[in-house]
Amino acid sequence: MNVSARHFRLAVPRALRGWILPLVLVALWWAAVRFQWTTSPLLVPVSAVWDTAVRQFQSGALLVSLSASLWRDVAGFTIGASAGLVFGAALGLSRLFERLVGPSFHTVKQISLFAWIPLISVWFGLGDTAKVVFLSLAAFFPVVLNTFEGIRAVPADLLEVARVLRLSRAQVLWRVVLPSAAPSIFAGIHLGLIYAWLATLGAEYLLVSGKGIGNTMIDGRENFWMDLVIFGVIVVGLVGFTLNWIASRIERRLLAWRGSSVAAG
C-alpha cells in the first residue's frame, strides 16, 4: 500500500468511505444547477428534491407507497425462495429428478423474466397477485441454480468419509451436504432478494394498478415532476442498499462457523 492510500484510510473513517462518491455526485449536481452548466428542465435543483422528500414524509404518501412495494417484495421473495430451495435441492440430490425435469428447467430459465408479464397479466390480472407471482419467479431461478450447484459441488472426499462412517442418508444430508453447500445456497438467496426488489419496480411499471414506489415514479414522469422521479430513484437505491446490507450481515453471521463467508469483503 502506498503512502497516499494509507493516508486516505487514516483520514477518512471506514464508515464514511462509501459516502464519498454519492456526496461528490450531489455536489456536482448542485453546482450544475447553481452555475447553470445546463438549462435542461430534467435537472431540477437539489432543494426541490429535498422539498419533495419532506412533503412525501409529512403527508404519509411515502409510507403508503413504500410499504406496498415492500409487502409485495417480501411475499414474492418468500414464495420464490422457498420453492427454489425445495426444487434446487431435489435437482441436486436426485439424478433421476434432474434427468426428468432438468432439461425443461434449463430451457425455461433462458426466457427473459419480463417475457412472462403478458402471460401473468392474462392469468392473474394486474393486481397484487400478478405482481407477487412475477416477483416469485425473479427469486426462484437464482435460488434453484445456486442450491443445485452447491449440492453438486460437495467434495467427493466428504461423501466418502460419510460412507466410511456409515452415516444414514439423513445424517449425510444434514451434516455433510447442506453445510458444504451452504455458501452457494446463501449466495442464491442473496441474489434472489436483490432480483425480487429489482423486479418489484419492473412489475409496478408494467402492471400499473395499485400503490407502490414505482407507481409514484410513474406519476412523476407523466406529470413531468422530475423532483418526484429523482426522489423515487433515491428511495429505490436506499432500500436496495438496505436489503443488501441486511442480507450480507445475516449471511455472514450464519456462516461464521466457516471462518469467512461469501458475503465478506
BAMARNU-19154 format. One record per residue: x negated, y negated, z of N, C-alpha, C, O, CB in turn; residue in one letter. Coordinates in steps of 0.2 Angstrom, whole numbers, padded with zeros to 4 digits, always signed. Last residue first. Glycine has a CB too. Layout:
! BAMARNU-19154
XYZXYZXYZXYZXYZA;...
***
This chain:
! BAMARNU-19154
+0081+0045+0013+0077+0041+0009+0079+0034+0009+0076+0030+0005+0078+0043+0002G;+0092+0059+0014+0087+0055+0017+0084+0051+0011+0084+0053+0006+0082+0059+0020A;+0101+0067+0009+0103+0060+0010+0098+0056+0012+0099+0050+0012+0109+0059+0014A;+0096+0079+0010+0096+0076+0003+0099+0069+0003+0098+0065-0002+0101+0080-0002V;+0086+0079+0025+0092+0081+0021+0092+0077+0014+0088+0073+0013+0099+0078+0025S;+0076+0088+0036+0077+0082+0032+0083+0084+0028+0085+0090+0028+0071+0081+0027S;+0077+0098+0046+0071+0093+0046+0072+0087+0042+0069+0082+0043+0065+0097+0045G;+0088+0105+0047+0083+0107+0042+0077+0103+0042+0072+0104+0038+0087+0107+0035R;+0096+0099+0056+0093+0106+0058+0088+0108+0053+0083+0112+0055+0098+0111+0059W;+0103+0089+0050+0097+0088+0054+0093+0094+0056+0087+0093+0057+0099+0084+0060A;+0114+0090+0043+0109+0094+0040+0102+0092+0044+0097+0094+0041+0108+0092+0033L;+0123+0082+0049+0125+0089+0049+0119+0093+0046+0119+0099+0048+0131+0090+0044L;+0116+0069+0048+0117+0072+0054+0119+0080+0054+0116+0083+0058+0123+0068+0058R;+0117+0067+0034+0110+0068+0037+0111+0071+0044+0106+0075+0046+0107+0061+0038R;+0130+0067+0032+0126+0072+0029+0120+0073+0032+0118+0079+0034+0125+0071+0021E;+0134+0055+0039+0137+0062+0041+0132+0067+0038+0131+0072+0042+0144+0062+0038I;+0126+0046+0031+0125+0047+0039+0128+0054+0041+0124+0057+0045+0128+0041+0043R;+0132+0047+0019+0125+0048+0020+0123+0050+0027+0119+0054+0028+0121+0042+0017S;+0145+0043+0021+0144+0050+0019+0137+0052+0020+0135+0057+0022+0146+0050+0012A;+0143+0030+0025+0146+0034+0030+0144+0041+0028+0143+0046+0032+0154+0033+0030I;+0138+0025+0013+0134+0024+0019+0136+0029+0024+0132+0033+0027+0134+0017+0022W;+0148+0026+0004+0142+0030+0003+0138+0030+0009+0134+0035+0010+0138+0026-0003N;+0158+0018+0010+0159+0025+0009+0153+0029+0008+0152+0034+0011+0164+0026+0003L;+0151+0006+0008+0153+0008+0015+0154+0016+0015+0152+0019+0019+0159+0004+0018T;+0150+0004-0006+0144+0004-0002+0145+0008+0005+0141+0012+0008+0141-0003-0001F;+0164+0004-0009+0160+0009-0011+0153+0010-0007+0151+0015-0006+0158+0008-0019G;+0167-0008-0002+0170-0002+0000+0166+0004-0002+0165+0009+0001+0177-0002-0003V;+0159-0017-0010+0158-0017-0002+0161-0010+0000+0158-0007+0004+0161-0023+0001L;+0164-0016-0023+0157-0014-0021+0156-0013-0014+0152-0008-0012+0153-0020-0024G;+0178-0021-0020+0176-0014-0023+0169-0012-0021+0168-0006-0019+0178-0013-0030V;+0175-0034-0016+0178-0029-0012+0177-0022-0014+0175-0018-0010+0186-0031-0011V;+0169-0039-0029+0165-0039-0022+0168-0034-0017+0164-0030-0014+0165-0046-0019I;+0181-0038-0037+0174-0034-0038+0170-0033-0032+0167-0028-0031+0171-0038-0044V;+0189-0047-0031+0191-0039-0031+0185-0035-0032+0184-0030-0029+0196-0038-0036G;+0183-0059-0033+0184-0056-0026+0185-0049-0026+0183-0045-0022+0190-0060-0023F;+0184-0059-0047+0177-0058-0044+0178-0056-0037+0174-0052-0034+0173-0065-0044I;+0198-0061-0048+0195-0055-0051+0188-0054-0048+0186-0048-0046+0194-0056-0058V;+0200-0073-0041+0203-0067-0038+0200-0060-0041+0199-0055-0038+0211-0066-0040L;+0193-0081-0049+0191-0081-0042+0194-0074-0039+0190-0071-0035+0193-0087-0038D;+0200-0081-0061+0194-0077-0061+0191-0077-0054+0187-0072-0052+0189-0081-0065M;+0215-0079-0066+0212-0081-0060+0205-0078-0058+0205-0073-0055+0217-0080-0054W;+0222-0076-0077+0216-0079-0078+0213-0083-0072+0211-0088-0072+0216-0085-0084F;+0233-0068-0076+0234-0075-0075+0228-0079-0075+0228-0085-0074+0237-0076-0068N;+0227-0056-0079+0232-0058-0083+0234-0065-0082+0237-0068-0086+0238-0053-0081E;+0216-0055-0069+0215-0055-0076+0221-0058-0080+0219-0062-0084+0213-0048-0078R;+0224-0054-0057+0219-0060-0058+0217-0061-0065+0217-0066-0068+0213-0059-0054G;+0231-0042-0059+0235-0049-0058+0230-0055-0059+0232-0059-0063+0238-0049-0051D;+0220-0034-0059+0224-0034-0065+0228-0041-0064+0228-0044-0070+0228-0028-0065I;+0216-0035-0045+0211-0037-0051+0215-0038-0057+0213-0043-0061+0205-0033-0051M;+0227-0029-0039+0225-0036-0038+0221-0039-0043+0222-0044-0045+0222-0036-0031T;+0225-0016-0044+0231-0020-0047+0230-0027-0045+0232-0032-0049+0237-0017-0043N;+0214-0012-0037+0214-0013-0044+0219-0017-0047+0218-0021-0052+0214-0006-0047G;+0219-0012-0024+0214-0017-0026+0213-0018-0033+0212-0023-0036+0208-0015-0022I;+0237-0010-0024+0230-0007-0024+0226-0013-0026+0228-0018-0029+0230-0002-0029G;+0254-0004-0027+0249-0009-0025+0242-0006-0025+0242+0001-0026+0251-0011-0018K;+0263+0001-0043+0261+0001-0036+0256-0004-0034+0254-0008-0038+0259+0008-0034G;+0258+0005-0059+0263+0004-0054+0260+0005-0047+0256+0008-0046+0269+0009-0055S;+0248+0008-0069+0248+0002-0065+0253+0001-0060+0253-0005-0057+0249-0004-0071V;+0236+0018-0073+0243+0019-0070+0245+0013-0066+0244+0014-0060+0243+0026-0066L;+0225+0011-0076+0228+0014-0081+0235+0016-0079+0240+0017-0084+0224+0020-0084L;+0221+0004-0064+0221+0001-0070+0225+0004-0076+0229+0001-0079+0213+0000-0073Y;+0221+0015-0055+0226+0009-0054+0226+0004-0060+0231+0001-0061+0223+0005-0048E;+0212+0024-0060+0219+0026-0060+0223+0019-0059+0229+0019-0062+0220+0030-0054A;+0200+0016-0058+0202+0018-0065+0210+0020-0065+0213+0018-0070+0198+0024-0068G;+0200+0015-0045+0201+0009-0048+0203+0011-0055+0207+0007-0058+0194+0005-0048L;+0198+0029-0042+0204+0025-0039+0205+0019-0043+0211+0018-0045+0202+0024-0032T;+0186+0033-0048+0192+0035-0051+0198+0031-0048+0203+0030-0052+0193+0042-0051A;+0178+0028-0038+0177+0025-0044+0184+0027-0048+0186+0023-0052+0171+0028-0048L;+0182+0037-0027+0183+0030-0027+0182+0026-0033+0186+0022-0035+0177+0027-0022W;+0178+0049-0033+0185+0048-0031+0186+0041-0031+0192+0038-0033+0187+0052-0025A;+0164+0048-0034+0168+0048-0040+0176+0047-0039+0179+0044-0043+0167+0055-0044Y;+0161+0048-0020+0159+0042-0024+0164+0042-0031+0166+0037-0033+0152+0042-0026I;+0165+0061-0017+0168+0055-0013+0167+0049-0017+0171+0044-0018+0165+0054-0006L;+0158+0069-0025+0165+0069-0025+0168+0063-0022+0173+0060-0025+0168+0075-0022G;+0145+0067-0020+0147+0064-0027+0154+0064-0028+0157+0059-0031+0143+0069-0032L;+0147+0073-0007+0145+0066-0008+0147+0063-0014+0150+0058-0015+0137+0065-0006H;+0149+0086-0011+0155+0082-0008+0153+0075-0008+0158+0071-0009+0155+0085+0000I;+0137+0089-0017+0143+0089-0021+0149+0085-0018+0152+0081-0021+0145+0096-0023G;+0129+0088-0006+0127+0083-0012+0134+0083-0016+0135+0078-0018+0121+0086-0016A;+0134+0099+0001+0135+0092+0004+0134+0087-0002+0137+0081-0002+0130+0090+0010F;+0129+0109-0007+0136+0108-0006+0138+0101-0004+0142+0098-0006+0139+0113-0001I;+0115+0107-0006+0118+0107-0013+0126+0106-0012+0129+0101-0015+0117+0113-0017S;+0113+0110+0008+0111+0104+0005+0115+0102-0002+0117+0097-0003+0104+0103+0004P;+0119+0124+0009+0122+0118+0012+0120+0111+0009+0124+0107+0008+0120+0117+0020A;+0114+0135+0005+0117+0131+0000+0120+0125+0003+0122+0121-0001+0123+0135-0003A;+0109+0140+0017+0104+0139+0012+0107+0135+0007+0104+0130+0004+0102+0146+0009S;+0121+0142+0025+0115+0137+0027+0110+0135+0022+0108+0130+0021+0112+0140+0033P;+0128+0151+0016+0130+0144+0017+0125+0140+0020+0124+0134+0018+0136+0144+0022L;+0119+0163+0017+0121+0160+0010+0123+0152+0012+0120+0148+0009+0127+0163+0007V;+0116+0166+0031+0111+0165+0026+0113+0161+0020+0110+0156+0018+0109+0172+0023V;+0127+0166+0039+0120+0165+0042+0115+0164+0037+0110+0161+0039+0119+0171+0047R;+0139+0168+0032+0139+0163+0037+0131+0161+0039+0130+0155+0041+0143+0164+0043W;+0136+0179+0023+0139+0173+0021+0137+0167+0026+0135+0162+0023+0146+0174+0020L;+0130+0189+0032+0126+0186+0026+0129+0179+0024+0125+0175+0023+0126+0191+0020V;+0142+0191+0040+0136+0188+0043+0131+0185+0037+0128+0180+0038+0132+0193+0047Q;+0150+0196+0030+0152+0190+0033+0146+0187+0036+0145+0181+0036+0158+0192+0038A;+0143+0208+0027+0144+0203+0022+0146+0196+0025+0144+0191+0022+0150+0205+0017R;+0131+0212+0040+0138+0213+0037+0138+0207+0031+0135+0202+0032+0144+0213+0042S;+0114+0216+0040+0120+0211+0041+0126+0213+0037+0125+0215+0032+0117+0204+0040L;+0102+0224+0040+0109+0227+0039+0115+0222+0042+0119+0224+0046+0109+0233+0043R;+0090+0219+0038+0093+0218+0045+0100+0221+0045+0103+0221+0051+0093+0211+0047L;+0089+0221+0025+0085+0225+0029+0087+0225+0036+0087+0230+0040+0077+0222+0029V;+0098+0211+0020+0099+0218+0019+0095+0223+0024+0098+0228+0026+0098+0220+0012R;+0091+0200+0024+0098+0201+0027+0100+0208+0026+0103+0211+0030+0103+0197+0024A;+0080+0201+0016+0079+0201+0023+0086+0203+0027+0086+0207+0031+0076+0194+0026V;+0086+0199+0004+0083+0205+0005+0082+0206+0013+0083+0212+0015+0076+0205+0001E;+0091+0185+0005+0096+0191+0005+0093+0198+0006+0096+0202+0009+0099+0191-0002L;+0078+0179+0005+0083+0179+0011+0088+0184+0011+0090+0187+0016+0086+0172+0011L;+0073+0182-0007+0070+0185-0001+0074+0185+0005+0074+0189+0009+0063+0181+0000D;+0081+0175-0016+0082+0182-0016+0079+0185-0010+0081+0190-0007+0079+0186-0022A;+0088+0160-0011+0082+0164-0012+0084+0171-0011+0087+0173-0006+0076+0162-0008P;+0102+0153-0018+0100+0156-0012+0094+0160-0014+0095+0165-0018+0105+0160-0008V;+0108+0148-0030+0101+0146-0029+0098+0149-0022+0092+0148-0021+0100+0139-0029A;+0121+0151-0029+0117+0155-0034+0110+0154-0033+0106+0158-0035+0119+0153-0041R;+0125+0141-0020+0126+0148-0018+0121+0152-0023+0118+0157-0020+0133+0150-0019I;+0123+0129-0028+0119+0130-0021+0119+0137-0019+0114+0140-0017+0123+0126-0016G;+0131+0131-0039+0124+0131-0040+0120+0132-0033+0115+0135-0033+0121+0124-0043E;+0144+0130-0032+0142+0136-0036+0134+0136-0037+0131+0142-0036+0145+0135-0043F;+0143+0117-0027+0144+0123-0022+0142+0129-0026+0138+0134-0023+0151+0124-0020T;+0141+0109-0038+0136+0109-0033+0137+0115-0028+0132+0118-0026+0136+0103-0029N;+0154+0112-0045+0147+0113-0048+0141+0114-0043+0137+0118-0043+0145+0108-0053L;+0164+0108-0036+0163+0115-0038+0156+0117-0041+0153+0122-0039+0168+0116-0044V;+0161+0095-0034+0160+0099-0028+0160+0106-0031+0156+0110-0028+0167+0098-0024V;+0163+0089-0047+0156+0089-0044+0155+0094-0038+0150+0097-0037+0154+0082-0042P;+0177+0093-0049+0172+0095-0053+0165+0095-0050+0161+0100-0050+0172+0092-0059F;+0185+0086-0038+0185+0093-0039+0179+0096-0043+0175+0100-0040+0191+0096-0043F;+0186+0072-0039+0182+0075-0034+0181+0083-0035+0176+0085-0033+0185+0074-0027A;+0194+0071-0051+0187+0067-0050+0183+0070-0045+0177+0071-0046+0188+0060-0049A;+0205+0078-0047+0201+0080-0052+0194+0077-0052+0189+0080-0053+0204+0079-0059L;+0210+0069-0037+0208+0076-0035+0204+0079-0041+0199+0082-0039+0214+0080-0034S;+0213+0058-0045+0208+0057-0040+0205+0064-0038+0199+0065-0037+0209+0053-0034L;+0225+0063-0051+0219+0061-0055+0213+0060-0051+0207+0062-0053+0220+0054-0058F;+0233+0065-0040+0231+0071-0045+0225+0069-0049+0220+0073-0049+0237+0073-0049V;+0235+0052-0036+0231+0057-0032+0229+0063-0036+0224+0065-0034+0236+0059-0026V;+0242+0047-0047+0235+0044-0045+0231+0049-0041+0225+0050-0042+0236+0037-0042K;+0254+0054-0047+0249+0055-0053+0242+0052-0051+0237+0055-0053+0252+0051-0059A;+0259+0050-0034+0257+0057-0035+0252+0058-0041+0248+0062-0041+0264+0061-0037T;+0261+0036-0036+0255+0038-0032+0254+0045-0033+0248+0047-0032+0257+0037-0024D;+0267+0034-0053+0266+0033-0046+0260+0036-0042+0255+0038-0046+0273+0035-0043G;+0270+0038-0066+0265+0033-0065+0264+0031-0058+0260+0026-0056+0267+0026-0069L;+0272+0056-0069+0274+0049-0069+0268+0044-0068+0263+0046-0070+0279+0047-0064G;+0268+0069-0070+0269+0066-0064+0271+0059-0063+0272+0056-0058+0262+0067-0060F;+0267+0072-0084+0269+0077-0079+0271+0074-0073+0276+0076-0070+0264+0082-0078W;+0263+0060-0090+0269+0063-0093+0272+0068-0087+0278+0069-0086+0267+0067-0099V;+0251+0057-0083+0257+0052-0083+0263+0055-0085+0269+0053-0083+0255+0046-0087S;+0243+0068-0087+0245+0067-0080+0251+0062-0079+0256+0064-0075+0240+0064-0075I;+0241+0066-0100+0245+0072-0098+0247+0071-0091+0253+0073-0090+0240+0078-0099L;+0234+0053-0100+0241+0054-0104+0245+0060-0101+0251+0060-0100+0240+0055-0111P;+0223+0057-0092+0228+0052-0090+0234+0053-0094+0240+0053-0090+0225+0045-0091I;+0213+0065-0096+0218+0068-0093+0224+0063-0091+0230+0066-0090+0216+0071-0086W;+0203+0057-0101+0207+0060-0106+0213+0064-0103+0218+0065-0106+0203+0065-0110A;+0196+0053-0090+0201+0049-0092+0205+0052-0098+0211+0049-0099+0198+0042-0094F;+0186+0064-0089+0191+0063-0084+0197+0059-0086+0203+0060-0085+0188+0060-0078L;+0183+0073-0104+0182+0067-0100+0188+0066-0095+0193+0068-0097+0182+0061-0105S;+0178+0090-0103+0184+0085-0105+0183+0079-0101+0182+0079-0095+0191+0088-0104I;+0170+0099-0098+0167+0094-0103+0172+0089-0105+0170+0084-0108+0165+0098-0109Q;+0177+0107-0089+0173+0101-0086+0170+0097-0091+0168+0091-0090+0168+0104-0082K;+0182+0116-0098+0187+0111-0096+0183+0105-0093+0185+0099-0094+0192+0114-0091V;+0171+0125-0100+0174+0121-0105+0178+0115-0103+0178+0110-0106+0179+0126-0110T;+0169+0130-0087+0164+0126-0090+0166+0122-0096+0163+0117-0099+0158+0130-0092H;+0182+0137-0086+0180+0131-0081+0175+0127-0085+0175+0120-0085+0178+0133-0074F;+0180+0147-0095+0186+0142-0096+0184+0136-0092+0185+0130-0094+0192+0145-0093S;+0169+0154-0090+0169+0151-0097+0174+0145-0098+0173+0140-0101+0170+0156-0102P;+0174+0158-0076+0168+0153-0078+0168+0150-0085+0168+0144-0085+0162+0157-0077G;+0183+0168-0076+0185+0161-0075+0180+0156-0077+0182+0150-0080+0188+0159-0068V;+0177+0180-0077+0184+0179-0079+0185+0172-0080+0189+0170-0085+0188+0183-0074L;+0164+0179-0072+0165+0181-0079+0172+0180-0082+0173+0178-0088+0163+0188-0080R;+0167+0174-0059+0163+0170-0064+0164+0172-0071+0165+0168-0076+0156+0170-0062E;+0173+0186-0054+0177+0180-0055+0173+0175-0060+0177+0172-0063+0177+0177-0048F;+0161+0194-0055+0167+0196-0059+0172+0190-0060+0174+0189-0065+0171+0202-0055L;+0153+0189-0046+0151+0189-0053+0157+0190-0057+0157+0188-0063+0145+0194-0054R;+0156+0179-0032+0159+0184-0036+0157+0184-0044+0159+0179-0047+0166+0184-0036S;+0150+0167-0027+0150+0174-0023+0152+0180-0027+0150+0185-0026+0154+0173-0017L;+0152+0157-0036+0146+0158-0034+0145+0165-0030+0140+0168-0031+0143+0153-0029G;+0166+0156-0037+0162+0157-0043+0155+0159-0041+0152+0164-0044+0161+0150-0047L;+0170+0154-0024+0172+0160-0027+0168+0162-0034+0166+0167-0035+0180+0160-0029A;+0164+0142-0022+0162+0147-0018+0164+0154-0021+0160+0159-0021+0165+0147-0011A;+0172+0134-0030+0165+0135-0031+0162+0140-0028+0157+0144-0030+0161+0128-0029G;+0185+0135-0025+0184+0138-0031+0176+0139-0033+0174+0144-0036+0187+0133-0037F;+0183+0130-0012+0185+0136-0012+0183+0139-0019+0181+0145-0020+0193+0137-0011V;+0178+0117-0015+0174+0121-0011+0176+0128-0012+0172+0133-0012+0175+0119-0004L;+0189+0112-0023+0182+0113-0026+0178+0117-0022+0174+0121-0025+0179+0106-0027G;+0199+0110-0014+0200+0115-0019+0193+0117-0022+0192+0123-0024+0205+0113-0024A;+0192+0100-0006+0194+0107-0003+0195+0112-0008+0193+0118-0008+0201+0106+0001S;+0191+0090-0015+0185+0093-0012+0187+0100-0009+0183+0104-0010+0182+0088-0007A;+0205+0087-0019+0200+0089-0024+0194+0093-0021+0192+0098-0024+0198+0084-0028G;+0210+0084-0006+0213+0089-0010+0208+0092-0015+0207+0098-0015+0219+0087-0014I;+0202+0073-0002+0203+0079+0002+0205+0085-0002+0203+0090-0001+0208+0077+0008T;+0203+0064-0013+0196+0067-0012+0197+0073-0007+0194+0078-0009+0192+0062-0008F;+0216+0060-0012+0214+0064-0018+0207+0067-0017+0206+0073-0019+0213+0059-0024G;+0217+0054+0001+0221+0060-0001+0218+0064-0007+0218+0070-0007+0228+0058-0003A;+0207+0044-0001+0206+0049+0004+0211+0055+0003+0208+0061+0003+0208+0047+0011V;+0213+0037-0011+0206+0039-0012+0205+0045-0007+0203+0050-0009+0201+0034-0010D;+0225+0033-0006+0225+0037-0012+0218+0040-0013+0218+0046-0014+0226+0033-0019R;+0221+0025+0004+0225+0031+0006+0225+0035+0000+0224+0041+0001+0232+0028+0007W;+0214+0015-0002+0210+0019+0002+0214+0026+0003+0212+0031+0004+0208+0016+0008L;+0224+0008-0009+0219+0011-0013+0215+0016-0009+0214+0022-0011+0214+0006-0015S;+0232+0004+0002+0235+0008-0003+0230+0012-0007+0230+0018-0008+0239+0004-0008A;+0222-0004+0009+0225+0002+0012+0228+0006+0007+0228+0012+0008+0230+0000+0018S;+0221-0015-0001+0215-0010+0001+0218-0004+0004+0215+0001+0003+0210-0014+0005L;+0234-0021-0001+0231-0018-0007+0225-0013-0006+0225-0007-0009+0229-0023-0012S;+0236-0024+0013+0241-0020+0009+0237-0017+0003+0238-0011+0002+0246-0025+0007V;+0224-0032+0015+0225-0026+0019+0230-0022+0016+0229-0016+0016+0228-0028+0026L;+0226-0043+0006+0220-0038+0005+0221-0032+0009+0220-0026+0007+0214-0042+0008L;+0237-0049+0011+0238-0046+0004+0232-0041+0003+0233-0036+0000+0238-0051-0001A;+0237-0056+0022+0238-0049+0023+0238-0045+0016+0239-0039+0016+0244-0048+0027G;+0234-0070+0022+0241-0068+0020+0242-0060+0021+0248-0058+0021+0242-0069+0013S;+0221-0070+0026+0226-0073+0031+0233-0071+0029+0237-0070+0033+0225-0080+0030Q;+0214-0063+0016+0214-0060+0023+0220-0063+0027+0223-0059+0030+0207-0062+0026F;+0217-0071+0005+0219-0064+0005+0219-0061+0012+0223-0057+0013+0214-0060+0000Q;+0212-0083+0009+0219-0083+0008+0221-0075+0008+0226-0074+0011+0221-0086+0001R;+0198-0080+0009+0201-0082+0015+0209-0081+0015+0212-0079+0019+0199-0089+0017V;+0196-0077-0004+0195-0072+0001+0198-0073+0007+0202-0069+0010+0187-0071+0002A;+0198-0089-0010+0202-0084-0012+0202-0078-0006+0207-0075-0004+0201-0081-0019T;+0187-0096-0004+0194-0098-0003+0199-0093-0004+0204-0092+0000+0196-0105-0006D;+0177-0089-0011+0177-0089-0004+0184-0091-0001+0187-0088+0003+0172-0093+0000W;+0179-0093-0024+0180-0086-0022+0180-0085-0015+0184-0081-0012+0174-0082-0025V;+0176-0106-0023+0183-0104-0025+0184-0097-0023+0190-0095-0021+0184-0105-0032A;+0163-0106-0019+0168-0109-0014+0175-0107-0016+0179-0105-0012+0167-0117-0014S;+0157-0103-0031+0157-0098-0025+0162-0100-0020+0165-0096-0017+0150-0098-0022V;+0166-0107-0046+0162-0109-0040+0162-0103-0035+0167-0100-0034+0163-0115-0037P;+0167-0096-0060+0170-0100-0055+0165-0102-0049+0161-0098-0048+0177-0097-0052V;+0165-0092-0075+0161-0093-0070+0164-0098-0065+0163-0104-0066+0154-0094-0072L;+0175-0094-0085+0174-0087-0082+0170-0087-0076+0170-0083-0072+0171-0082-0088L;+0174-0106-0091+0179-0105-0086+0178-0098-0082+0181-0097-0077+0186-0107-0088P;+0157-0112-0094+0162-0107-0096+0167-0106-0090+0165-0106-0084+0159-0100-0097S;+0147-0120-0094+0153-0123-0093+0159-0118-0094+0165-0120-0094+0154-0130-0097T;+0131-0118-0086+0136-0116-0091+0143-0119-0089+0144-0120-0083+0137-0108-0091T;+0124-0126-0078+0120-0122-0083+0125-0119-0088+0123-0117-0094+0116-0117-0080W;+0128-0135-0068+0131-0135-0075+0127-0131-0080+0126-0134-0086+0134-0141-0077Q;+0123-0135-0056+0120-0139-0061+0122-0138-0068+0119-0140-0073+0112-0137-0060F;+0133-0127-0050+0132-0134-0047+0128-0138-0052+0130-0144-0053+0127-0133-0041R;+0133-0115-0057+0139-0119-0057+0138-0126-0055+0140-0131-0058+0144-0116-0052V;+0120-0111-0055+0123-0111-0062+0129-0115-0062+0130-0119-0067+0124-0104-0065A;+0119-0110-0041+0115-0115-0045+0118-0116-0052+0118-0122-0055+0108-0113-0045A;+0128-0100-0038+0129-0106-0035+0126-0112-0040+0128-0117-0041+0127-0107-0028W;+0120-0089-0045+0127-0091-0046+0129-0098-0044+0132-0102-0048+0132-0086-0043W;+0109-0090-0038+0109-0091-0045+0116-0093-0047+0116-0097-0051+0106-0085-0049L;+0114-0086-0025+0110-0092-0026+0110-0094-0033+0111-0100-0035+0103-0092-0023A;+0118-0073-0028+0123-0078-0026+0120-0085-0027+0123-0090-0029+0125-0077-0019V;+0106-0067-0031+0111-0067-0036+0116-0073-0034+0119-0076-0039+0115-0061-0037L;+0100-0067-0019+0097-0071-0024+0102-0072-0030+0102-0077-0033+0091-0067-0027V;+0108-0059-0011+0108-0066-0009+0105-0070-0015+0107-0076-0016+0103-0067-0003L;+0107-0047-0018+0113-0050-0018+0113-0057-0016+0116-0061-0019+0118-0047-0013P;+0092-0045-0015+0095-0046-0021+0102-0049-0022+0103-0053-0026+0095-0039-0025L;+0092-0044+0000+0089-0049-0004+0091-0050-0011+0092-0056-0013+0081-0047-0004I;+0098-0034+0007+0102-0040+0006+0099-0045+0001+0102-0050-0001+0105-0044+0012W;+0089-0025+0010+0094-0023+0005+0099-0029+0003+0102-0029-0002+0099-0018+0007G;+0082-0030+0021+0079-0030+0014+0084-0028+0009+0083-0031+0003+0074-0024+0014R;+0088-0030+0033+0089-0036+0029+0087-0035+0022+0089-0039+0017+0087-0042+0032L;+0083-0020+0040+0090-0020+0040+0092-0026+0035+0098-0025+0032+0093-0022+0046A;+0069-0023+0041+0071-0017+0037+0079-0018+0035+0081-0017+0030+0070-0011+0040R;+0064-0040+0040+0067-0034+0044+0070-0029+0039+0073-0031+0034+0072-0037+0049P;+0050-0046+0032+0057-0045+0031+0060-0039+0035+0057-0034+0034+0059-0045+0024V;+0037-0046+0036+0040-0052+0036+0048-0051+0036+0051-0055+0039+0038-0057+0030A;+0032-0033+0034+0032-0036+0041+0036-0042+0041+0039-0043+0046+0025-0037+0042L;+0034-0031+0020+0038-0026+0025+0038-0029+0032+0043-0028+0036+0034-0020+0025R;+0026-0041+0015+0033-0041+0014+0037-0037+0019+0042-0039+0022+0035-0039+0007F;+0013-0036+0019+0016-0042+0022+0023-0043+0021+0027-0046+0026+0012-0048+0019H;+0013-0025+0011+0013-0024+0018+0015-0030+0022+0019-0030+0027+0006-0022+0021R;+0012-0031-0001+0018-0026+0000+0019-0025+0008+0024-0025+0011+0017-0020-0003A;+0000-0038+0000+0006-0041-0001+0013-0037+0001+0017-0040+0004+0007-0044-0009S;-0009-0027+0001-0008-0032+0007-0002-0036+0006+0002-0037+0011-0014-0037+0007V;-0003-0011-0005-0007-0017-0005-0005-0022+0001+0000-0021+0004-0007-0020-0012N;-0004+0006+0000+0000+0000+0000-0004-0006+0000-0009-0007+0004+0005+0000+0006M;
***
